[in-house]
Amino acid sequence: MDIDEKTYAEIAKMIHSDDSPVGIDAKKTHIYIIYKLTQIEKRLEALEREQK
């Protein structure tokens, strides 16, 4: 994955959890993924409308 270090660090800080055995908060991680997918879906729909 090609991601700049600043963005990587921001995401890592956002989803980090000291209480989790794997070091991330699964709920926060899934919410973030779903949020980003929703943004992508909206952008794709807008592009598809422009193509018509």
mmCIF file of the N, C-alpha and C atoms, coordinates in Angstrom:
data_MODEL
# 
_entry.id   MODEL 
# 
loop_
_atom_site.group_PDB 
_atom_site.id 
_atom_site.type_symbol 
_atom_site.label_atom_id 
_atom_site.label_alt_id 
_atom_site.label_comp_id 
_atom_site.label_asym_id 
_atom_site.label_entity_id 
_atom_site.label_seq_id 
_atom_site.pdbx_PDB_ins_code 
_atom_site.Cartn_x 
_atom_site.Cartn_y 
_atom_site.Cartn_z 
_atom_site.occupancy 
_atom_site.B_iso_or_equiv 
_atom_site.pdbx_formal_charge 
_atom_site.auth_seq_id 
_atom_site.auth_comp_id 
_atom_site.auth_asym_id 
_atom_site.auth_atom_id 
_atom_site.pdbx_PDB_model_num 
ATOM 1   N N  . MET A 1 1  ? 0.851   -1.166 0.000   1.00 0.00 ? 1  MET A N  1 
ATOM 2   C CA . MET A 1 1  ? 0.000   0.000  0.000   1.00 0.00 ? 1  MET A CA 1 
ATOM 3   C C  . MET A 1 1  ? 0.897   1.228  0.000   1.00 0.00 ? 1  MET A C  1 
ATOM 4   N N  . ASP A 1 2  ? 0.587   2.153  -0.873  1.00 0.00 ? 2  ASP A N  1 
ATOM 5   C CA . ASP A 1 2  ? 1.366   3.384  -0.974  1.00 0.00 ? 2  ASP A CA 1 
ATOM 6   C C  . ASP A 1 2  ? 0.628   4.497  -0.240  1.00 0.00 ? 2  ASP A C  1 
ATOM 7   N N  . ILE A 1 3  ? 1.038   4.738  1.004   1.00 0.00 ? 3  ILE A N  1 
ATOM 8   C CA . ILE A 1 3  ? 0.405   5.762  1.827   1.00 0.00 ? 3  ILE A CA 1 
ATOM 9   C C  . ILE A 1 3  ? 1.506   6.556  2.514   1.00 0.00 ? 3  ILE A C  1 
ATOM 10  N N  . ASP A 1 4  ? 1.349   7.875  2.510   1.00 0.00 ? 4  ASP A N  1 
ATOM 11  C CA . ASP A 1 4  ? 2.404   8.690  3.111   1.00 0.00 ? 4  ASP A CA 1 
ATOM 12  C C  . ASP A 1 4  ? 2.427   8.486  4.628   1.00 0.00 ? 4  ASP A C  1 
ATOM 13  N N  . GLU A 1 5  ? 3.581   8.738  5.209   1.00 0.00 ? 5  GLU A N  1 
ATOM 14  C CA . GLU A 1 5  ? 3.794   8.455  6.630   1.00 0.00 ? 5  GLU A CA 1 
ATOM 15  C C  . GLU A 1 5  ? 2.879   9.255  7.535   1.00 0.00 ? 5  GLU A C  1 
ATOM 16  N N  . LYS A 1 6  ? 2.601   10.509 7.171   1.00 0.00 ? 6  LYS A N  1 
ATOM 17  C CA . LYS A 1 6  ? 1.735   11.363 7.994   1.00 0.00 ? 6  LYS A CA 1 
ATOM 18  C C  . LYS A 1 6  ? 0.326   10.788 8.054   1.00 0.00 ? 6  LYS A C  1 
ATOM 19  N N  . THR A 1 7  ? -0.227  10.426 6.902   1.00 0.00 ? 7  THR A N  1 
ATOM 20  C CA . THR A 1 7  ? -1.570  9.855  6.848   1.00 0.00 ? 7  THR A CA 1 
ATOM 21  C C  . THR A 1 7  ? -1.616  8.541  7.607   1.00 0.00 ? 7  THR A C  1 
ATOM 22  N N  . TYR A 1 8  ? -0.600  7.706  7.405   1.00 0.00 ? 8  TYR A N  1 
ATOM 23  C CA . TYR A 1 8  ? -0.511  6.419  8.099   1.00 0.00 ? 8  TYR A CA 1 
ATOM 24  C C  . TYR A 1 8  ? -0.542  6.633  9.612   1.00 0.00 ? 8  TYR A C  1 
ATOM 25  N N  . ALA A 1 9  ? 0.257   7.576  10.088  1.00 0.00 ? 9  ALA A N  1 
ATOM 26  C CA . ALA A 1 9  ? 0.335   7.845  11.523  1.00 0.00 ? 9  ALA A CA 1 
ATOM 27  C C  . ALA A 1 9  ? -0.990  8.369  12.066  1.00 0.00 ? 9  ALA A C  1 
ATOM 28  N N  . GLU A 1 10 ? -1.668  9.216  11.293  1.00 0.00 ? 10 GLU A N  1 
ATOM 29  C CA . GLU A 1 10 ? -2.961  9.758  11.725  1.00 0.00 ? 10 GLU A CA 1 
ATOM 30  C C  . GLU A 1 10 ? -4.001  8.645  11.862  1.00 0.00 ? 10 GLU A C  1 
ATOM 31  N N  . ILE A 1 11 ? -4.050  7.761  10.887  1.00 0.00 ? 11 ILE A N  1 
ATOM 32  C CA . ILE A 1 11 ? -5.003  6.648  10.935  1.00 0.00 ? 11 ILE A CA 1 
ATOM 33  C C  . ILE A 1 11 ? -4.651  5.698  12.080  1.00 0.00 ? 11 ILE A C  1 
ATOM 34  N N  . ALA A 1 12 ? -3.374  5.389  12.222  1.00 0.00 ? 12 ALA A N  1 
ATOM 35  C CA . ALA A 1 12 ? -2.936  4.499  13.296  1.00 0.00 ? 12 ALA A CA 1 
ATOM 36  C C  . ALA A 1 12 ? -3.307  5.068  14.662  1.00 0.00 ? 12 ALA A C  1 
ATOM 37  N N  . LYS A 1 13 ? -3.115  6.373  14.839  1.00 0.00 ? 13 LYS A N  1 
ATOM 38  C CA . LYS A 1 13 ? -3.457  7.013  16.111  1.00 0.00 ? 13 LYS A CA 1 
ATOM 39  C C  . LYS A 1 13 ? -4.965  6.959  16.345  1.00 0.00 ? 13 LYS A C  1 
ATOM 40  N N  . MET A 1 14 ? -5.742  7.164  15.294  1.00 0.00 ? 14 MET A N  1 
ATOM 41  C CA . MET A 1 14 ? -7.189  7.196  15.401  1.00 0.00 ? 14 MET A CA 1 
ATOM 42  C C  . MET A 1 14 ? -7.752  5.838  15.818  1.00 0.00 ? 14 MET A C  1 
ATOM 43  N N  . ILE A 1 15 ? -7.218  4.743  15.290  1.00 0.00 ? 15 ILE A N  1 
ATOM 44  C CA . ILE A 1 15 ? -7.789  3.421  15.558  1.00 0.00 ? 15 ILE A CA 1 
ATOM 45  C C  . ILE A 1 15 ? -7.073  2.662  16.672  1.00 0.00 ? 15 ILE A C  1 
ATOM 46  N N  . HIS A 1 16 ? -6.015  3.240  17.225  1.00 0.00 ? 16 HIS A N  1 
ATOM 47  C CA . HIS A 1 16 ? -5.232  2.574  18.275  1.00 0.00 ? 16 HIS A CA 1 
ATOM 48  C C  . HIS A 1 16 ? -6.058  2.336  19.537  1.00 0.00 ? 16 HIS A C  1 
ATOM 49  N N  . SER A 1 17 ? -5.773  1.225  20.205  1.00 0.00 ? 17 SER A N  1 
ATOM 50  C CA . SER A 1 17 ? -6.406  0.922  21.488  1.00 0.00 ? 17 SER A CA 1 
ATOM 51  C C  . SER A 1 17 ? -5.432  0.131  22.349  1.00 0.00 ? 17 SER A C  1 
ATOM 52  N N  . ASP A 1 18 ? -5.140  0.674  23.520  1.00 0.00 ? 18 ASP A N  1 
ATOM 53  C CA . ASP A 1 18 ? -4.292  -0.053 24.478  1.00 0.00 ? 18 ASP A CA 1 
ATOM 54  C C  . ASP A 1 18 ? -5.036  -1.232 25.093  1.00 0.00 ? 18 ASP A C  1 
ATOM 55  N N  . ASP A 1 19 ? -6.378  -1.188 25.042  1.00 0.00 ? 19 ASP A N  1 
ATOM 56  C CA . ASP A 1 19 ? -7.190  -2.242 25.649  1.00 0.00 ? 19 ASP A CA 1 
ATOM 57  C C  . ASP A 1 19 ? -7.342  -3.474 24.766  1.00 0.00 ? 19 ASP A C  1 
ATOM 58  N N  . SER A 1 20 ? -6.953  -3.368 23.515  1.00 0.00 ? 20 SER A N  1 
ATOM 59  C CA . SER A 1 20 ? -7.126  -4.476 22.577  1.00 0.00 ? 20 SER A CA 1 
ATOM 60  C C  . SER A 1 20 ? -5.851  -5.310 22.484  1.00 0.00 ? 20 SER A C  1 
ATOM 61  N N  . PRO A 1 21 ? -5.982  -6.628 22.428  1.00 0.00 ? 21 PRO A N  1 
ATOM 62  C CA . PRO A 1 21 ? -4.790  -7.474 22.306  1.00 0.00 ? 21 PRO A CA 1 
ATOM 63  C C  . PRO A 1 21 ? -4.050  -7.272 20.985  1.00 0.00 ? 21 PRO A C  1 
ATOM 64  N N  . VAL A 1 22 ? -4.747  -6.781 19.953  1.00 0.00 ? 22 VAL A N  1 
ATOM 65  C CA . VAL A 1 22 ? -4.089  -6.544 18.662  1.00 0.00 ? 22 VAL A CA 1 
ATOM 66  C C  . VAL A 1 22 ? -3.692  -5.078 18.470  1.00 0.00 ? 22 VAL A C  1 
ATOM 67  N N  . GLY A 1 23 ? -4.026  -4.232 19.435  1.00 0.00 ? 23 GLY A N  1 
ATOM 68  C CA . GLY A 1 23 ? -3.576  -2.845 19.402  1.00 0.00 ? 23 GLY A CA 1 
ATOM 69  C C  . GLY A 1 23 ? -4.473  -1.878 18.664  1.00 0.00 ? 23 GLY A C  1 
ATOM 70  N N  . ILE A 1 24 ? -5.616  -2.359 18.138  1.00 0.00 ? 24 ILE A N  1 
ATOM 71  C CA . ILE A 1 24 ? -6.545  -1.451 17.466  1.00 0.00 ? 24 ILE A CA 1 
ATOM 72  C C  . ILE A 1 24 ? -7.952  -1.665 18.004  1.00 0.00 ? 24 ILE A C  1 
ATOM 73  N N  . ASP A 1 25 ? -8.750  -0.617 17.899  1.00 0.00 ? 25 ASP A N  1 
ATOM 74  C CA . ASP A 1 25 ? -10.155 -0.678 18.278  1.00 0.00 ? 25 ASP A CA 1 
ATOM 75  C C  . ASP A 1 25 ? -10.933 -1.150 17.054  1.00 0.00 ? 25 ASP A C  1 
ATOM 76  N N  . ALA A 1 26 ? -11.441 -2.374 17.101  1.00 0.00 ? 26 ALA A N  1 
ATOM 77  C CA . ALA A 1 26 ? -12.117 -2.959 15.946  1.00 0.00 ? 26 ALA A CA 1 
ATOM 78  C C  . ALA A 1 26 ? -13.348 -2.151 15.532  1.00 0.00 ? 26 ALA A C  1 
ATOM 79  N N  . LYS A 1 27 ? -14.100 -1.661 16.493  1.00 0.00 ? 27 LYS A N  1 
ATOM 80  C CA . LYS A 1 27 ? -15.304 -0.883 16.167  1.00 0.00 ? 27 LYS A CA 1 
ATOM 81  C C  . LYS A 1 27 ? -14.927 0.399  15.431  1.00 0.00 ? 27 LYS A C  1 
ATOM 82  N N  . LYS A 1 28 ? -13.959 1.142  15.958  1.00 0.00 ? 28 LYS A N  1 
ATOM 83  C CA . LYS A 1 28 ? -13.514 2.372  15.288  1.00 0.00 ? 28 LYS A CA 1 
ATOM 84  C C  . LYS A 1 28 ? -12.995 2.071  13.886  1.00 0.00 ? 28 LYS A C  1 
ATOM 85  N N  . THR A 1 29 ? -12.242 0.977  13.771  1.00 0.00 ? 29 THR A N  1 
ATOM 86  C CA . THR A 1 29 ? -11.672 0.598  12.485  1.00 0.00 ? 29 THR A CA 1 
ATOM 87  C C  . THR A 1 29 ? -12.766 0.306  11.474  1.00 0.00 ? 29 THR A C  1 
ATOM 88  N N  . HIS A 1 30 ? -13.768 -0.457 11.869  1.00 0.00 ? 30 HIS A N  1 
ATOM 89  C CA . HIS A 1 30 ? -14.856 -0.788 10.958  1.00 0.00 ? 30 HIS A CA 1 
ATOM 90  C C  . HIS A 1 30 ? -15.701 0.438  10.602  1.00 0.00 ? 30 HIS A C  1 
ATOM 91  N N  . ILE A 1 31 ? -15.941 1.307  11.573  1.00 0.00 ? 31 ILE A N  1 
ATOM 92  C CA . ILE A 1 31 ? -16.684 2.540  11.289  1.00 0.00 ? 31 ILE A CA 1 
ATOM 93  C C  . ILE A 1 31 ? -15.925 3.385  10.277  1.00 0.00 ? 31 ILE A C  1 
ATOM 94  N N  . TYR A 1 32 ? -14.606 3.502  10.452  1.00 0.00 ? 32 TYR A N  1 
ATOM 95  C CA . TYR A 1 32 ? -13.799 4.284  9.529   1.00 0.00 ? 32 TYR A CA 1 
ATOM 96  C C  . TYR A 1 32 ? -13.845 3.687  8.122   1.00 0.00 ? 32 TYR A C  1 
ATOM 97  N N  . ILE A 1 33 ? -13.721 2.373  8.013   1.00 0.00 ? 33 ILE A N  1 
ATOM 98  C CA . ILE A 1 33 ? -13.768 1.707  6.705   1.00 0.00 ? 33 ILE A CA 1 
ATOM 99  C C  . ILE A 1 33 ? -15.115 1.927  6.039   1.00 0.00 ? 33 ILE A C  1 
ATOM 100 N N  . ILE A 1 34 ? -16.196 1.747  6.780   1.00 0.00 ? 34 ILE A N  1 
ATOM 101 C CA . ILE A 1 34 ? -17.535 1.942  6.218   1.00 0.00 ? 34 ILE A CA 1 
ATOM 102 C C  . ILE A 1 34 ? -17.735 3.388  5.804   1.00 0.00 ? 34 ILE A C  1 
ATOM 103 N N  . TYR A 1 35 ? -17.267 4.326  6.606   1.00 0.00 ? 35 TYR A N  1 
ATOM 104 C CA . TYR A 1 35 ? -17.370 5.754  6.275   1.00 0.00 ? 35 TYR A CA 1 
ATOM 105 C C  . TYR A 1 35 ? -16.640 6.059  4.964   1.00 0.00 ? 35 TYR A C  1 
ATOM 106 N N  . LYS A 1 36 ? -15.419 5.557  4.837   1.00 0.00 ? 36 LYS A N  1 
ATOM 107 C CA . LYS A 1 36 ? -14.642 5.814  3.620   1.00 0.00 ? 36 LYS A CA 1 
ATOM 108 C C  . LYS A 1 36 ? -15.286 5.147  2.404   1.00 0.00 ? 36 LYS A C  1 
ATOM 109 N N  . LEU A 1 37 ? -15.815 3.936  2.564   1.00 0.00 ? 37 LEU A N  1 
ATOM 110 C CA . LEU A 1 37 ? -16.499 3.270  1.458   1.00 0.00 ? 37 LEU A CA 1 
ATOM 111 C C  . LEU A 1 37 ? -17.742 4.048  1.031   1.00 0.00 ? 37 LEU A C  1 
ATOM 112 N N  . THR A 1 38 ? -18.452 4.612  1.996   1.00 0.00 ? 38 THR A N  1 
ATOM 113 C CA . THR A 1 38 ? -19.625 5.432  1.678   1.00 0.00 ? 38 THR A CA 1 
ATOM 114 C C  . THR A 1 38 ? -19.213 6.669  0.891   1.00 0.00 ? 38 THR A C  1 
ATOM 115 N N  . GLN A 1 39 ? -18.104 7.291  1.273   1.00 0.00 ? 39 GLN A N  1 
ATOM 116 C CA . GLN A 1 39 ? -17.604 8.443  0.526   1.00 0.00 ? 39 GLN A CA 1 
ATOM 117 C C  . GLN A 1 39 ? -17.264 8.048  -0.907  1.00 0.00 ? 39 GLN A C  1 
ATOM 118 N N  . ILE A 1 40 ? -16.609 6.919  -1.076  1.00 0.00 ? 40 ILE A N  1 
ATOM 119 C CA . ILE A 1 40 ? -16.242 6.431  -2.408  1.00 0.00 ? 40 ILE A CA 1 
ATOM 120 C C  . ILE A 1 40 ? -17.496 6.161  -3.233  1.00 0.00 ? 40 ILE A C  1 
ATOM 121 N N  . GLU A 1 41 ? -18.483 5.540  -2.608  1.00 0.00 ? 41 GLU A N  1 
ATOM 122 C CA . GLU A 1 41 ? -19.732 5.239  -3.303  1.00 0.00 ? 41 GLU A CA 1 
ATOM 123 C C  . GLU A 1 41 ? -20.407 6.516  -3.797  1.00 0.00 ? 41 GLU A C  1 
ATOM 124 N N  . LYS A 1 42 ? -20.456 7.550  -2.956  1.00 0.00 ? 42 LYS A N  1 
ATOM 125 C CA . LYS A 1 42 ? -21.064 8.822  -3.344  1.00 0.00 ? 42 LYS A CA 1 
ATOM 126 C C  . LYS A 1 42 ? -20.310 9.465  -4.505  1.00 0.00 ? 42 LYS A C  1 
ATOM 127 N N  . ARG A 1 43 ? -18.983 9.411  -4.460  1.00 0.00 ? 43 ARG A N  1 
ATOM 128 C CA . ARG A 1 43 ? -18.187 9.976  -5.546  1.00 0.00 ? 43 ARG A CA 1 
ATOM 129 C C  . ARG A 1 43 ? -18.411 9.208  -6.839  1.00 0.00 ? 43 ARG A C  1 
ATOM 130 N N  . LEU A 1 44 ? -18.488 7.883  -6.745  1.00 0.00 ? 44 LEU A N  1 
ATOM 131 C CA . LEU A 1 44 ? -18.726 7.056  -7.917  1.00 0.00 ? 44 LEU A CA 1 
ATOM 132 C C  . LEU A 1 44 ? -20.102 7.341  -8.526  1.00 0.00 ? 44 LEU A C  1 
ATOM 133 N N  . GLU A 1 45 ? -21.116 7.482  -7.668  1.00 0.00 ? 45 GLU A N  1 
ATOM 134 C CA . GLU A 1 45 ? -22.458 7.808  -8.164  1.00 0.00 ? 45 GLU A CA 1 
ATOM 135 C C  . GLU A 1 45 ? -22.469 9.161  -8.877  1.00 0.00 ? 45 GLU A C  1 
ATOM 136 N N  . ALA A 1 46 ? -21.749 10.134 -8.334  1.00 0.00 ? 46 ALA A N  1 
ATOM 137 C CA . ALA A 1 46 ? -21.675 11.451 -8.967  1.00 0.00 ? 46 ALA A CA 1 
ATOM 138 C C  . ALA A 1 46 ? -20.990 11.353 -10.328 1.00 0.00 ? 46 ALA A C  1 
ATOM 139 N N  . LEU A 1 47 ? -19.937 10.594 -10.413 1.00 0.00 ? 47 LEU A N  1 
ATOM 140 C CA . LEU A 1 47 ? -19.252 10.395 -11.703 1.00 0.00 ? 47 LEU A CA 1 
ATOM 141 C C  . LEU A 1 47 ? -20.149 9.698  -12.712 1.00 0.00 ? 47 LEU A C  1 
ATOM 142 N N  . GLU A 1 48 ? -20.906 8.709  -12.242 1.00 0.00 ? 48 GLU A N  1 
ATOM 143 C CA . GLU A 1 48 ? -21.815 7.993  -13.132 1.00 0.00 ? 48 GLU A CA 1 
ATOM 144 C C  . GLU A 1 48 ? -22.916 8.920  -13.638 1.00 0.00 ? 48 GLU A C  1 
ATOM 145 N N  . ARG A 1 49 ? -23.418 9.807  -12.793 1.00 0.00 ? 49 ARG A N  1 
ATOM 146 C CA . ARG A 1 49 ? -24.432 10.773 -13.231 1.00 0.00 ? 49 ARG A CA 1 
ATOM 147 C C  . ARG A 1 49 ? -23.860 11.714 -14.299 1.00 0.00 ? 49 ARG A C  1 
ATOM 148 N N  . GLU A 1 50 ? -22.611 12.109 -14.122 1.00 0.00 ? 50 GLU A N  1 
ATOM 149 C CA . GLU A 1 50 ? -21.974 12.994 -15.095 1.00 0.00 ? 50 GLU A CA 1 
ATOM 150 C C  . GLU A 1 50 ? -21.809 12.315 -16.445 1.00 0.00 ? 50 GLU A C  1 
ATOM 151 N N  . GLN A 1 51 ? -21.644 11.016 -16.452 1.00 0.00 ? 51 GLN A N  1 
ATOM 152 C CA . GLN A 1 51 ? -21.432 10.267 -17.693 1.00 0.00 ? 51 GLN A CA 1 
ATOM 153 C C  . GLN A 1 51 ? -22.706 10.109 -18.515 1.00 0.00 ? 51 GLN A C  1 
ATOM 154 N N  . LYS A 1 52 ? -23.844 10.302 -17.902 1.00 0.00 ? 52 LYS A N  1 
ATOM 155 C CA . LYS A 1 52 ? -25.127 10.106 -18.608 1.00 0.00 ? 52 LYS A CA 1 
ATOM 156 C C  . LYS A 1 52 ? -25.515 11.300 -19.421 1.00 0.00 ? 52 LYS A C  1 
# 
